[in-house]
Amino acid sequence: MPIQFAKSDREINACFPVMFQLRPHLDPAEFVARVRRQQQGGYQLAFLTGENLAEVKAVAGLRISECLSYGKFLYVDDLVTLEDDRSQGYGEQILNWLIAYAKEQDCAEFHLDSGVQRFAAHRFYFRHRLTISCYHFVLKL
C-alpha cells in the first residue's frame, strides 16, 4: 500500500491507535490539535495502511531541518508499527520510504532517536544499516 501524509483531521485521527503504542501519554482528545500545532513547525505525519485501507498499520512523524553539524537532514520523531502487525514488513516499508523521501528532499543525513529500552527496535535499525552516532541528553524542566 502507498505511504501518504496525513492531511485531514480524519487521517490524523486514524493514526492515533498506532501512535499511542509508542506514545501512551498522549490524550486522544488532543491528538489532532497537537499534530496540527507541530505541523506549523514543519512536522509531518506519514502513514501506511494494509489491505483494508481504513486500518493504519505504521506511522512516522518526521521533519526536515538544517543545522551546522549535519547540514540538511530528515529527523524521525516517531516511528511505530501496530503491535499485532510487527514483523510483517510494514516497518521496513515505511523506513525505506522515509530514507527515499530524505534523499528526494536533498537531505545529507537521516536521523532518529530510540529509547534505550526499545531493544527490538534497535535490532531492526541495525539490520537497516543505521548506526549509533551520539548520546542524546535530556534535562526535564
Sequence and secondary structure as in RCSB ss.txt:
>XXXX:A:sequence
MPIQFAKSDREINACFPVMFQLRPHLDPAEFVARVRRQQQGGYQLAFLTGENLAEVKAVAGLRISECLSYGKFLY
VDDLVTLEDDRSQGYGEQILNWLIAYAKEQDCAEFHLDSGVQRFAAHRFYFRHRLTISCYHFVLKL
>XXXX:A:secstr
  EEE  SHHHHHHHHHHHHHH TT  TTTHHHHHHHHHTTT EEEEEE SSTTSEEEEEEEEEEEETTTEEEEE
EEEEEE GGGTTSSHHHHHHHHHHHHHHHTT SEEEE   TT HHHHHHHHHTT            
